[in-house]
Amino acid sequence: MKWVPRPYQKKAVKWCLERGAAGLFLRPGLGKTSITLAMFDILRRQGLARRLLIVCPLRVLYEVWPEEVELWDEFQHLRVVLLHGKDKDKAIHRDADIYVVNFDGLEWLESKGRLKVINPDVLVVDESTKLKNTRTRRFKSVKPMLNKFKRRYILTGTPSPNGLLDLFGQIFILDQGVALGRYISHYRAEYFDNFGFDWMPRKDTQQRVSKRLEHMVISFGDENIELPQLVENDVWVELPPAARKTYDEMETILITQLTGGEVVKAVSKGVALGKCRQIANGGLYSYDDENNRHTTILHTAKLDAVVDLVDELSGQPALIAYEFQHELEQLLKAFPGARWIGGGAKPMEVKTTIQMWNAGELQVLLGQPQSMGHGLNLQGGGDTVIWAGLTYNAEDYDQLIKRIHRSGNKHSHTYVHRVVAKNTVDAAILAALRFKDRTQAVLMESLKHYARIKK
């Protein structure tokens, strides 16, 4: 296929070419990958860059970057090497234009002089929110590499999924502390107030932070493409009496006895909250003296609602999101032979599943948000997302929906059904998702506002 850039894509390419460090805050489906490839190819042809190192999630490593290079005629001359798997120590010695490594491979790449072997001069961090926490090993591995690159870029559609604190680590990748400070403690002290349990932004923080970033970050939203209309629907279910009793005991006294006599305890309110989420979704994990995990299925209220929703679709495809392994096991019983994407799924199986979904061959696709929230193009297979179990992570929530609600989906609407248990932690999760999304939306709109002023 021939890559014909849209006006906003041309602007994004130009933005990056004019800057040695830049962030593309583009909603999923706006073509961050092809924009990056076009930018790098121009730099390479002009003698301003030699090799590109891309850091990204594992599934994006296999499913996005090599396929995008292969898809577009303009980029097929670029040689790509994937630095993952048992042969990565051999692969690093192959001559290429682009090297791709996953976040968990950063520590490997940083050690024993491996980065010097490929000697890249351009860094791209795809889904940069994976480096938002400066205390992680992956961030500490990439930090000493930063001076090795002449140019650095970050890509994400959800820059601040859990609030403005998420920005610090990502922006540090670009400027090593110029805009927001060299240390997270200084950033917090400058823009946030501590209320004992959390850091909250001050009234002027949004505006001040956006102003600090306007020279290096560009944002485009859904207004740049034609998208299906998003329709959200909450399906409320009641917990059966026995499950309600178990839930209430765990929530209030942090201990419950199951019908078989087994006693399950939570050592803290935080642990109890996690167990309440399990109960609301239909099951509860417990552990024996040898730390082996056991699952007790408590109810099928949510599962029954999911089955009803699928039946109502009368054969139309549905992407069903789940949180816990016990949900997947129950869903596979309800939908025998269903394909799934989650922890433990092999890359080639995932590739086949994606192809089958986009070809319209699957009525049901089961997916765990943490495993499929980034980089997968699923807009060809259907118009419906069903949340069998809600995720508390606003980024994963938004990204999974954007696998379908994106450019290329030919349907007029995208339907998002959330199956929610009444009088449970589900209600709090819904509220938290709305709050976090609102915070991020304000940031994105603020950055676009500054961009308009500069025109």
N, C-alpha and C positions, 0 to 999 in steps of 0.2 A: 504494500500500500504506500501511496505517496502521502507524506506528512504535510498537510496544509494548515499552518498555524492560524489560530483565531487571533483577533486583535489583542486581547488581553495576554495571550501567550507570547506574541511578539514583544509586548511591553515588558513581560517578565524576563524574557531572554535579554533584552537590552538592559534592564535593571541589574541583572547579575553581571553582565559583561562590564558594566561601568563601575563595579565594586569588587574589591578583593575579598569582602566578607558580606554576605547577604542572607536573609531568610525569606523563604517563600511560604507564606501562611495561606495556602490554597486549599479550599474544601476538596474532599475526595471527588474524583471524576473530572477535575479541571486540567489534568495532564501534567502533573509535576515531573513525571519521569521523562516525557518527551521534551519538555522545556529544558531540563537539565542536560539531556543528551545533545540538544541543539546548541546550547551554550558552550558545552565542553568541546564539541566538534569545531565551532568557530574559533575558540581559543587555540585549539591544537593546530588548525590550519594556518593561523596567523603567527605561529611560533611562540605563543604566550603560555602554553601548557604542553606537557608531555604525557603525563599519566594521571589517571583519576582513581582515587580510592573511594569506594562507596561503602558505608556502614549502614546496615539495615536489619530488620527482623529476618529470621531464617526463611520463612515462607516467601517473603518478598525477594530474598536472594535467589531462590529457585524459580519462582513463578512470575516475577515482574521484570527485573532488569534484563536478563537474557532474552526474554520473549519480546520486550519492547524493542530491543536492538534488532531482533530478527523480523519484527513486524513492519517497520518503516524502511522504505528504500533508502532514505537519506542517511541512515545510521548503520546499515548492514556491513559497511567496511570496518566498523569499529570492532576490535578484538576484545573479547570478554573472558576473564578467568574467574572462576568461583573458588574462593579460599575456604572451603569447608569439606568435611569428610576425611576419611582415612588417608587420602592422597594429597592433602593440602600442602604438605611439606615439599612435595614434588611440583605441585601446581604453582607454587610461589616463584619457581625458577623459569616458568614459561613467559615468554615475551608477549605483552598485551598492551592495549590502550587503557582498559578499564579492569580494575580488580575489585571484587565484591566480597565483603566479609560480614558475618553477622555480629551482633553486639557481644555475644558470649565468646567470640573469637578475638576480641580486641586484646585480651591479656596475652594470648598466644602470639599475636602479631607484634605486640610491643616488646616481647622478650627475645633474647638471642640475636638481636640485630636483624630480625626478619623484615621490618619495615624498610630498612636500608637496601634490602635485596631488590624490592620493586621500586623504591625511591619515587613515590608519587609526589606531585607538586600541587594537586588539587584534592581537597577533601569535601565529600558530600555526606551528610548524615541524614538519611531518610527515616522519617518518623522520629524526629529528634526528641520527642517527649520521653523516649527511652533513656535519655541522658539528663533528665530534669533533676534527678537526685544526685548531688555531688558527693555523697558518701558511699556510693556503690563502687564495686570493683571495676565495672566497665567504665565509669567516668574517670576513676583514678588511672586507668590504663590509657585512655585517650588523651588525658590532660598533658602529659609530657611530650606527646606527638605533635601538638598544635603548632609549635614553632617550625616544624619541618615543612609546612605547606605554605605556598605563596598565596593561595586562595582557599577560603573555607565557606561552605554553604550549608544551611539546614533547611529541611523540608518537613512540613507537617500541616495537617488540616485542623488539628486541635491543639494549639500551642499552650493553652492553659486550662486543661480539662478540670482540674480541681482547684483553680484559683491562680492568682498572679504570682504566687511563690514558685509555681512550676516554671516560670520563665527564666529564672536565674541561671541554672545549669546550661540551658540551651543557648542563651545569649553569650555566656562565657565561651562557648565553643567558637563563636564568631570573633569576639574582640578581647578575650582573656581579661575581662573585668573593666573595660573602659566605660561602658554605658551604665551598668548596674552595680559596679563595685567588684573588687577582687574576692570578697568573701561573702558567703551567704548571711553571716551574722550582721555585716554592715548593711546589706540590702534590707534585711528585716528591720533593723533599727531605723533606717531612713524612711521606709514607706509603710510600716505596719505597726500595730499595737498588739501587745500580748495580753490576753485575758485569762491567762493561767492554763488553759487547755488548748488554745489555738491562737494563731497569728491572724489578725483581721486587717485588711487594707484600710487606710485612712480615706477620708472623703475625696481627697485630691489625688490619691495614688494612681487611679486609672489614667487620669489625664497626664500626670507627670511621667509615668512609665512610658506611655504611648509616645510622648514627646521625645523621650530619650532614645526611642527605637526607630523613629520615623525615617531616619537617614539610611537605615540598613535593612528594614523589613517592609515587604510589600504584601498586601492582602487582597484577594479577590474572593467574592462569595458566589452564591448560587445565582445571583442576578446575571452572571455572565453566560449562562447556558440555559437551555430550556430543560426544565426538570418536571417530572410528574408531580401532581399536587400531593402533598403529604397528608394522610388522614390517620389520626391516632384514635385508638379505642381501648378503653380499659374494661376488662371482663372480670368482675368481682366474684369470688367464690367463697363459700363458708367452709371452715374446717369442720369435719365431723366431730361429734362430742368427745370421743376418746382422744383424738388428735388435739382438740382444743384444750383438754385437760393437761395433756403432756406439754403443750406449748406454754400455757399459763404458768405451770410449775417451773419450767425452765426459765421463763422470763422473770418471775418474781422471787423464787427461792433458789435458783441455780441448780436444782436437782430434781430428777423425776424417775419414777419407776415404770418400766415398760410392762406390757401385759404378760410377758414371759417371766417376769420377776427381776430382770436385769436393772440395776440402778445406774443411771448416767448422771455424772456431775460436771459442773463447769467451775473452773478455779477462779474465774473473774467474770465481771459483767461483759467484758469484751468477748470472752470465749462463749458466754451464754448467748450473746447476740448472734454469733456465727451459727450456733446450734439452732437458734430460733429461725434463722434463714433456712436451714436444712429442713426443719419441721414444716415450715410454711410451704416448702416445695415438695413435701411428700415423704421424706425419710429422715433418718437420724443415724449418724455414725457413732460407734462406740469401739473401745479397744480393750483387749484382754491383757493379762499379765505380761505377755510376751510382745505387746504392742502391735498385735495383729488387728487390722480394722474389720469391723463387722457392720453390716447395714441392716437396719430395721425399717421396713416400709410401713408408714403410719396411715397413709390415706392416698387416694387417687383423685382428689377434688380438682387439682390443676390439670392432671393428665386427662381427665374426662372432658374438661373444658377445651383442651387442645384438640382432642379427637373430634369434638363437636364442630370446632372451627374448621378443621380440615374437611369434615364431611360436607359442611356448608359450601366449601369451595368447589365441590363437584368435579374433582379431578384437576383443578387449577393448581399450579405449584405453590408450595409454601416453604420458606426458610424458617425453621424452628430453632430458637436459641435456648440453650440450657446452661445451667451453672455448675451443678454437681454431677459426679459420676453416677450416682443412683438415679438421677433424672434420665441420663442417657440410657441406662439399662432398662428403665421402664418404658421409655419412648421406643426403643428397639423392639420391645415386646408388643407394643401397640401398633408399630409400623414395621413388620418383619421385612428384612432385606433392605431397609433404608440405608442410604449412604450417609456418612458423617465425617465432619472435620473437627478434630479436637486433639487433645494430648494423646500421643502414641500413634497417630495416623502417619503413615510413611509418605514422603514427598511425592512419589510417583502415584500413589493411590489418591492423594489430594488432587493432583493434576488431572487424573482421569475423572474424578468426581466433579471438578469444576467444568470440564468439557461436557460431561453428561448433563449437568444442570443447565448450562448455557444453550445446549442443543435441545432443551425441552424434554429430555428423557426421564427426568425425575419429578415425581409428584411431591415428594418430601425430601428435604435436605436438613439434617441435624447439624448444628454448629455451636461450638463453644466460643464466646466472644474473644477470650484471650488468645485463642489460636487462629481466628480467622478475621479479626477486626481490621487488619492492615493489608493493603496491597492487592487483595483478591477482587477480580472483576466478575460479579455475578449478576449483572444487569440483564443478561439475556434470558434468564430462566423463569422469571415470574414477577409478581407485583406485591407479594404479601410476606410480612415478617410477623412471626408469632413468638412472643417472649413467654416460654413456659416457666422460666425462672429469671427474675431480674438481676442484672449485675449492678453492683454499687459503684462501679467505675464509669464515670461519665464519658471518658474517652472511648472505652470499649463499647459502650452503648451507642454512642454517635457513629463510631466507625463501622460497626456491624450493619446498622441501618443503611449507611452510605455504600455498602457493597451492592445494594439494589437500587437505592434512590440516588441515581447518578446519571451522567450523560450516557446516552446509548440505550437507555431503557425506553422501549417504544410504548409502554402503557401510559394511560392518561393520569393514573393515580398510583401511589404507593401506600399500601395499607399496613399499619403497625398496630397489632393487637397485643396488649399487655395483660397477661393473666395474673391477677392480684388477689391474695388472700386477705379477707376482711379482718380488721382489728389485729394486724400483725405488723412486723417490721417492714413489710412490703410498702406500706403507706409512707413510712419515713424515707425509704429508698426512693420512691417516686418524687417526694419533695426535694430530696438532696440532688437528684438528677436535674430537676428543673432549676435549682439554685445554681449549680455548677455550670450548666449550659448557659444560663443568663449571664453569668460573669464572663464567660468566654465570648459570648456574642457581643457584649459591650466592647471588649478588647478589639475584636475583629472589626467592628463598625468604627471604632475610634481610629484605628490605623487607616482604614479606607478614607475616613474624613480628612486626616492629615495628608493623605496622598492626593485627594481632590484639591486641597488648598494649594499644593505645590505645583499643580498643572499650569 
